[in-house]
Structures are given as C-alpha cells and as structure tokens.
Amino acid sequence: MELLRERAAFAVEEMDRPGCDPVRLERTYAQFALVNRVVSGWRGIYLSQLRPRLRDRSATTLLDIGCGGGDVPVMLSRWAARDGLRLQITAIDPDPRASRFAAKRNSAAGVDFRQATSSQLAREGRSYDLVVSNHVLHHLAADGLPAFLAESAALCHGRVIHNDLRRSPVAYALFFAASWPFTGSYIRQDGLTSIRRSYTAAELRTSAPPGWMVARTSPYRNLLILDKSPDTGAPGG
C-alpha cells in the first residue's frame, strides 16, 4: 500500500490539536481503555516483562511516560495487586487535558498522576526500577526519538519498555474495518494516522541507539527495550 510505504512523520492527530473538540477528546480518553485492553498487548507485557521483576515485600517503582487517559497504569496496578505484588506507579503526561482526565477518572487506583514531561523528571533527578510508555514513539518528531530514549534511560535503573504500533498495510486495513463502532471520538481517524506515523521494526532498529532491542509482538506491535540491570528473579525476593 503506497500510503504506508514511508512513515508519515508530519501527519497530525486531531486529538493533539489545542483547539480540538473537548467532548470528543474526553470520549477518546474514555474509549482508550477498551482499545488498549484489546490491541495493545499489555497483559502479555506484564506477564513476561514486568511481573518477574516485581516483589511482594518492597515496592517496585514504575514510571509511565505519556499516560494519556491513564488506563494502562491503572491496569498494571490492579494486576500487580491481584498477584500480591507491590508496584508504585507514577504516570505523567505533558497535556493538561489528559492529566486532568486521568487524575479524576482514576483517583482511587493507587497511581500518582502528574502533569509533567520526562525531561522535567530527569532534571529533578528521579529514578525508577521500570519505565514504560504506550503509543508515544510514533508521536515524536523525526528528530525527537534520540532525546526521548536518552531521557527514559536516564530515569531508569532497571528495564525500559516502549510499546508502540508497527506500521503495516494489514494493521491499517484491520483497524479501518474494526474501528467503525468508535463513534463520537477521535479513535478511528487518529488511530489510522497513528499507524501511518508508526515505525516498522527495521526503521526502529536503525533509529534507536546501541543497547536498545526491538521485539516484534502481536498484534502488529514493536517493543523497544533497554535493560540496565540483571533480572531480579521471581517475585517474593
């Protein structure tokens, strides 16, 4: 598909525009919870990448960069609690609209929501066991990836996991066909733009600095991973 041959780095998602419809934006944040649960693969990431590093006696700290409506950190918090593991989550987003929505909607979820950037936390000298993001990489400007990865690495002394879409004609066609029910929000049009803006695995390997590993996962995902310390072993240590 010619539309997807090159990464559409300069396409703009409607929800990122300052003057977008606030009602549609709030509905978009609300619908993210279902979309991320179905297609973002966080359950598998939690089981394979995060849970083995969590403990039951002392809290593991996790930073979620660009948390949007806040549904992903809430899911992670609830899964860890269900497994009897202690996970202390800070979730940040620079957009005040997203931060307000996340803090209000998930105020009782055991997650600390902040309106902040990763560079701000780096200047504060913060450090976390785990750093994650969901659907952030494709939002970055073409020259913004190295700085973002450097900041996320500086904020972490364990494992960094950036989870994002993998550009593919099949992914685009499937989302185009399946996203009709998401009316009254920006989910459908911005989702298609997101796929056009996303990286292939080969592009991400070329763009990422040494030390970062790219893993292709289903459905049509890229995980960009950096390990800064050995695995802590099984829970309960």
C-alpha positions in Angstrom: 0.0 0.0 0.0 1.6 3.2 -1.2 0.1 5.2 1.7 2.2 3.2 4.2 5.5 2.9 2.3 7.0 5.8 4.1 6.5 6.9 7.7 4.1 9.8 7.8 6.2 11.7 10.4 4.5 15.0 9.8 0.9 13.9 10.0 -1.0 15.4 12.9 -3.6 13.6 15.1 -6.7 15.6 15.7 -6.6 15.0 19.5 -3.2 16.6 19.6 -4.5 19.9 18.3 -5.0 22.5 21.1 -8.4 23.5 19.7 -9.9 20.1 19.2 -13.5 19.4 20.4 -13.3 18.8 24.2 -16.3 16.5 24.2 -14.8 14.2 21.6 -11.5 14.4 23.3 -12.9 13.2 26.6 -14.8 10.4 24.8 -11.5 9.4 23.2 -9.7 9.2 26.5 -12.6 7.0 27.8 -12.5 4.7 24.8 -8.7 4.2 25.1 -9.4 1.8 28.0 -11.1 -0.7 25.7 -8.8 -0.1 22.7 -5.7 -0.6 24.8 -7.1 -3.7 26.5 -7.9 -5.3 23.2 -4.9 -4.4 20.9 -2.0 -3.0 23.0 -0.9 -6.3 24.4 -0.2 -5.1 27.9 -1.3 -8.3 29.6 1.4 -10.2 27.8 4.0 -7.5 28.5 3.0 -7.5 32.2 3.4 -11.3 32.5 6.6 -11.7 30.5 8.5 -8.4 31.1 7.2 -6.8 34.3 5.9 -9.3 36.8 9.2 -11.3 37.0 10.8 -8.1 38.3 8.1 -7.2 40.9 8.4 -8.0 44.6 5.9 -8.7 47.4 7.9 -7.2 50.4 9.1 -3.9 49.0 7.6 -1.8 46.2 8.9 -1.7 42.7 8.7 1.7 41.2 7.4 2.3 37.7 7.1 5.4 35.5 4.6 5.6 32.7 5.6 8.3 30.3 2.8 9.9 28.2 0.0 8.1 30.1 -2.9 9.7 28.2 -6.2 8.8 29.8 -4.4 6.7 32.5 -5.9 3.3 31.7 -2.6 1.4 31.2 -1.0 2.3 34.6 -4.3 1.5 36.3 -4.4 -1.9 34.6 -0.8 -2.6 35.7 -1.5 -1.5 39.2 -4.5 -3.8 39.5 -2.8 -6.8 38.0 0.1 -6.4 40.4 -2.2 -6.0 43.4 -4.1 -9.1 42.3 -0.8 -11.1 42.2 0.1 -9.8 45.7 3.0 -7.7 44.4 3.8 -4.2 45.3 4.0 -1.7 42.4 4.3 2.0 43.0 3.4 3.8 39.8 4.0 7.4 38.7 2.1 8.3 35.4 2.9 11.5 33.6 1.6 13.4 30.6 2.5 16.9 29.5 -1.0 17.6 28.2 -3.1 19.2 30.9 -6.3 17.8 29.4 -5.0 14.2 29.6 -3.7 14.8 33.2 -7.0 16.2 34.4 -8.9 13.3 32.9 -6.6 10.6 34.2 -6.4 12.0 37.7 -10.2 12.4 38.0 -11.2 9.1 36.4 -8.6 7.0 38.2 -8.2 8.9 41.5 -8.7 5.7 43.6 -6.5 3.4 41.6 -3.2 3.8 43.6 -1.4 5.6 40.8 0.2 9.0 41.2 -0.7 11.1 38.1 1.3 14.2 37.3 1.3 16.7 34.5 5.0 16.6 33.6 7.5 15.7 30.9 10.2 13.1 31.1 12.8 15.8 30.8 11.3 17.6 33.8 11.6 14.4 35.9 15.2 13.9 34.7 16.1 17.4 35.8 14.6 16.5 39.2 16.9 13.6 39.5 14.2 11.0 39.6 14.9 7.3 39.1 12.7 4.2 38.7 13.0 0.5 38.6 10.9 0.3 35.4 10.0 2.9 32.8 7.3 2.2 30.2 5.3 4.1 27.5 2.3 3.2 25.3 1.9 4.7 21.9 4.4 7.5 22.5 7.1 6.7 20.0 5.1 7.4 16.9 4.0 10.8 18.3 7.6 12.0 18.4 9.1 14.3 15.8 11.5 12.7 13.4 14.5 14.1 15.3 12.9 13.6 18.8 13.5 9.9 19.3 17.1 10.0 20.5 16.4 12.6 23.2 13.3 10.8 24.4 15.2 7.5 24.6 18.1 9.2 26.4 15.7 10.7 28.9 13.8 7.5 29.6 17.1 5.6 30.0 18.4 8.3 32.5 15.2 7.9 34.5 15.6 4.1 34.8 18.0 1.8 36.7 16.2 -1.4 35.6 14.3 -2.0 32.4 12.7 0.4 29.9 9.9 -0.8 27.7 8.3 1.4 25.0 5.3 -0.3 23.4 4.1 1.1 20.1 2.3 0.3 16.9 4.1 -1.4 14.0 3.3 0.1 10.6 1.8 -2.5 8.3 -0.8 -2.5 5.5 -2.6 -5.3 7.2 -2.7 -3.5 10.5 -4.1 -0.4 8.8 -6.8 -2.5 7.0 -7.8 -4.4 10.1 -8.1 -1.2 12.2 -10.0 0.5 9.4 -12.5 -2.4 9.3 -12.8 -2.8 13.1 -13.0 0.8 14.3 -16.4 1.7 13.0 -18.1 1.4 16.4 -15.9 4.1 18.0 -18.2 7.0 17.1 -18.2 10.5 18.7 -14.4 10.3 19.4 -11.1 10.6 17.6 -10.3 6.9 18.0 -10.8 5.9 14.4 -9.3 8.8 12.4 -6.4 9.2 14.9 -5.8 5.5 15.1 -5.3 5.3 11.3 -3.0 8.4 11.4 -1.1 6.7 14.3 -0.5 3.6 12.2 0.8 5.8 9.3 3.1 7.6 11.8 4.5 4.4 13.4 7.8 2.7 12.7 8.5 -0.7 11.1 10.7 -2.9 13.2 13.6 -2.3 10.8 13.2 1.5 11.0 13.2 1.4 14.8 16.3 -0.7 14.9 18.0 1.8 12.6 16.8 4.8 14.6 17.5 3.5 18.2 20.9 4.0 19.8 23.1 1.0 20.7 21.9 -1.1 23.6 18.2 -0.9 22.7 16.5 -4.1 21.4 13.4 -4.2 19.1 11.0 -7.1 19.6 8.1 -7.6 17.2 4.9 -8.8 19.1 1.3 -9.3 18.2 -0.9 -7.8 17.1 1.4 -5.6 15.0 3.4 -4.1 17.8 7.0 -3.1 18.4 8.6 -3.3 21.8 11.7 -1.1 22.2 13.6 -2.4 25.3 16.6 -1.4 27.2 18.0 -3.5 30.1 20.2 -1.6 32.6 20.4 -4.2 35.3 20.1 -8.0 35.6 16.6 -9.5 36.1 15.7 -9.5 39.8 14.3 -13.0 39.6 11.0 -14.4 40.6 8.6 -12.4 42.8 8.9 -12.6 46.5 12.6 -11.7 46.8 
